[in-house]
Amino acid sequence: MKLKKHGFSVVMTIIICAIFIFGSCEFYHIGRVLSELQRDVNTMNIHSDSTTQTEYIQTIDFLENEIAKYREFMEKQQEFLIWLIGAVGVALTGIFAFFEIKGREDISNIIREQYANQIQEEMGGLIGGQDKIEYLMDCVKKEEAARNKKILFVFYDNENLNLKKVYGILEQQKYSVQMKKFTQNIPIQNRKIRHWTKKYDIIVYQVGDNEFTNADENITYARISRECNDKEVYCILYSEKNIDRSLYASCFYVSNANYGLTVIERISNLLYSI
């Protein structure tokens, strides 16, 4: 029902605008004709001679009579245009108020809604049916959501080349990736980790070389795992050496990887499945 009302308002607006434009063009045409007639009279006054005085006077009388008629008609048209402008203003105000149209954005939404079904039908004919349209739109939404997810790569000063390649691939494909680099001898503070879990959707952490000996619950990758799991932020621990799984085994949102392609697969699954 609302769609029909919106469609009716659009049609009425178009009709009123068309009448206004037509009236304006007619007014301009009449004014131009009047100017031409007046110019003809002036020309004849200049170039007349005594041998054709009677014919000249008759012609002048005729033209002046026609000018008077056109002037009277033009004045009526001018009054009509003034009335029409007022009527258009009142009509549009009434229509906009009745259909709750407040501005250009509402008019744009009405037109978009009016032709949405028609556009979908045309798309369906091009790609093979409504089901494929829905599938295509779903893919577009997932792609947009994936591009908007923020990914943080945490490196140490001895950057792992395979993990750096993964970062470069994602950056080249225009995903929202950022990099932070730290010195291994300086532990990453908990407040910084908490800040990451508030800002990023996925954290990829390069396990430091000094985290393989005497690993306990206070080791950096264990603290990152617990914080990510608590905040439901997905975390990938990257290490080409074995790390103590017991320190993050209970964390649902944490996994480990030891190959570059594995990291890409994990990130891709996370981007498009959550």
C-alpha positions in Angstrom: 0.0 0.0 0.0 2.8 2.4 0.9 4.6 1.6 -2.4 1.4 2.5 -4.3 1.1 5.7 -2.5 4.7 6.5 -3.2 4.2 5.7 -6.9 1.2 7.9 -7.0 3.1 10.8 -5.5 5.9 10.4 -8.0 3.4 10.4 -10.9 1.6 13.5 -9.6 4.8 15.3 -9.2 5.9 14.5 -12.7 2.6 15.7 -14.2 2.6 18.9 -12.3 6.2 19.7 -13.3 5.4 18.9 -16.9 2.4 21.3 -16.9 4.7 24.0 -15.4 7.4 23.5 -18.0 4.8 23.5 -20.8 3.3 26.7 -19.5 6.7 28.4 -19.2 7.6 27.4 -22.8 4.2 28.8 -24.1 4.8 32.0 -22.2 8.3 32.4 -23.7 6.9 31.6 -27.2 4.2 34.2 -26.9 6.6 36.9 -25.7 8.9 36.1 -28.7 6.0 36.4 -31.2 4.9 39.7 -29.7 8.5 41.1 -29.9 8.6 40.1 -33.6 5.3 41.7 -34.4 6.4 44.9 -32.7 9.6 44.9 -34.7 7.7 44.4 -37.9 5.6 47.5 -37.2 8.7 49.6 -36.4 10.3 48.4 -39.6 7.3 49.3 -41.7 7.2 52.8 -40.1 10.8 53.4 -41.2 10.6 52.0 -44.8 7.1 53.2 -45.8 6.5 55.7 -48.7 3.6 57.9 -49.8 2.7 55.9 -52.9 1.5 53.0 -50.8 0.1 55.0 -47.9 -3.4 53.4 -47.9 -2.0 49.8 -48.1 0.5 50.7 -45.4 -2.1 52.1 -43.0 -4.2 49.0 -43.5 -1.3 46.8 -42.7 -0.4 48.8 -39.7 -3.9 48.6 -38.4 -3.9 44.8 -38.9 -0.6 44.3 -37.1 -1.5 46.6 -34.2 -4.8 44.7 -33.8 -2.9 41.4 -33.7 -0.4 42.8 -31.3 -3.3 43.8 -29.0 -4.8 40.4 -29.1 -1.4 38.7 -28.4 -0.8 41.1 -25.5 -4.2 40.3 -24.0 -3.6 36.6 -24.4 -0.1 36.9 -22.9 -1.4 38.7 -19.9 -3.9 35.9 -19.3 -1.2 33.3 -19.7 1.0 35.2 -17.2 -1.9 35.2 -14.7 -2.3 31.5 -15.3 1.4 30.8 -14.7 1.2 32.7 -11.4 -1.7 30.6 -10.4 0.0 27.5 -11.5 3.1 28.2 -9.5 1.1 28.7 -6.4 -1.0 25.5 -7.1 2.2 23.5 -7.6 3.6 24.7 -4.3 0.5 23.9 -2.4 0.1 20.5 -4.2 3.6 19.4 -3.6 3.5 20.5 0.1 0.3 18.5 0.5 1.6 15.5 -1.2 4.9 15.5 0.7 3.0 15.9 4.0 0.5 13.2 3.2 3.2 10.6 2.2 5.7 11.8 4.9 8.2 13.0 2.4 10.7 15.3 4.1 13.4 15.9 1.6 15.6 14.7 -1.3 16.6 11.6 0.5 13.0 10.5 0.9 12.3 11.1 -2.8 15.4 9.1 -3.7 14.2 6.3 -1.5 10.8 6.3 -3.1 12.2 6.1 -6.6 14.6 3.3 -5.5 11.8 1.4 -3.9 9.5 1.9 -6.9 12.0 0.4 -9.4 13.7 -2.2 -7.1 11.6 -5.1 -8.3 12.0 -4.1 -11.9 15.7 -4.0 -11.6 15.8 -7.4 -9.9 13.7 -8.9 -12.7 16.2 -7.5 -15.3 19.1 -8.8 -13.3 17.4 -12.2 -13.0 17.0 -12.4 -16.8 20.7 -11.6 -17.3 22.2 -14.1 -14.8 19.6 -16.9 -14.8 17.0 -16.4 -12.1 16.1 -14.9 -8.7 18.0 -17.6 -6.8 21.2 -16.6 -8.5 20.5 -12.9 -7.7 20.2 -13.8 -4.0 23.3 -15.9 -4.1 25.2 -13.0 -5.8 24.0 -10.4 -3.3 25.0 -12.7 -0.5 28.5 -13.0 -1.9 28.7 -9.3 -2.3 27.7 -8.8 1.4 30.2 -11.4 2.6 33.0 -9.8 0.5 32.2 -6.3 1.9 32.1 -7.7 5.5 35.4 -9.5 4.9 37.0 -6.3 3.7 35.9 -4.4 6.7 37.3 -6.9 9.3 40.6 -5.6 10.8 43.6 -7.9 11.0 46.7 -7.3 13.1 50.0 -9.0 12.5 52.4 -8.9 15.5 56.1 -9.4 14.4 59.3 -9.4 16.4 62.5 -7.8 15.1 63.5 -11.0 13.3 60.5 -11.1 11.1 59.5 -14.5 9.8 59.7 -14.4 6.0 56.7 -16.7 5.4 54.5 -14.8 7.7 55.6 -11.5 6.1 54.6 -12.9 2.7 51.1 -13.7 4.1 50.9 -10.1 5.3 52.0 -8.8 1.8 49.4 -10.9 0.0 46.5 -9.6 2.2 47.7 -6.1 1.9 48.0 -6.4 -1.9 44.4 -7.7 -2.0 43.2 -4.6 -0.2 42.2 -6.3 3.1 42.4 -4.2 6.3 45.7 -5.4 7.7 48.1 -3.6 10.1 51.5 -4.6 11.4 53.2 -4.0 14.7 56.8 -4.9 15.5 58.4 -5.6 18.9 61.8 -6.4 20.4 61.9 -10.0 21.8 63.7 -9.0 25.0 60.9 -6.6 26.0 57.7 -8.4 27.0 54.4 -7.1 25.5 52.3 -5.5 28.3 48.8 -6.8 29.0 47.2 -3.4 28.6 48.5 -3.4 25.0 47.0 -6.8 24.4 43.7 -5.7 25.8 43.8 -2.7 23.4 44.3 -5.0 20.4 41.3 -7.2 21.3 39.1 -4.1 21.4 40.3 -2.8 18.0 40.9 -5.9 15.8 38.9 -8.9 14.7 41.8 -11.2 14.0 45.3 -11.3 15.6 48.2 -13.2 14.0 51.0 -13.5 16.5 54.6 -14.5 15.6 55.8 -16.5 18.6 59.1 -15.2 19.7 62.3 -17.4 19.8 62.6 -16.8 23.5 59.2 -18.3 24.2 60.1 -21.9 23.7 62.1 -22.4 26.9 60.5 -22.4 30.3 57.1 -21.6 28.9 54.4 -21.0 31.5 51.0 -19.3 31.7 52.7 -15.9 31.8 54.5 -16.4 28.5 53.3 -13.9 25.8 51.5 -16.3 23.5 49.6 -17.7 26.5 48.5 -14.3 27.7 47.5 -13.3 24.2 45.5 -16.5 23.8 43.6 -16.0 27.1 42.7 -12.4 26.3 41.6 -13.2 22.8 39.4 -16.0 24.0 37.9 -13.9 26.7 37.0 -11.2 24.2 36.0 -13.6 21.5 38.7 -12.3 19.1 40.2 -14.9 16.7 43.9 -15.5 17.2 46.4 -17.4 15.1 49.7 -18.3 16.8 52.4 -18.7 14.2 55.4 -20.8 15.0 57.5 -23.2 12.9 58.6 -24.9 16.1 56.5 -26.8 18.6 54.8 -24.7 21.3 53.1 -25.9 24.4 49.5 -26.6 23.4 48.3 -27.0 26.9 48.7 -23.2 27.4 46.0 -22.5 24.8 44.2 -25.8 24.3 41.1 -24.6 26.2 40.8 -21.4 24.1 38.1 -21.9 21.5 39.1 -18.8 19.5 42.8 -19.7 19.3 44.7 -22.0 16.9 48.3 -22.4 15.8 49.9 -22.6 12.4 53.4 -23.4 11.2 53.1 -22.8 7.4 52.3 -19.6 5.5 49.6 -21.2 3.4 47.9 -22.5 6.6 47.7 -18.9 7.9 46.1 -17.8 4.6 43.6 -20.6 4.8 42.7 -19.9 8.4 42.3 -16.2 7.8 40.2 -16.8 4.7 37.9 -19.1 6.6 37.5 -16.6 9.4 36.8 -13.7 7.1 34.1 -15.4 5.1 32.5 -17.7 7.6 32.0 -15.4 10.6 
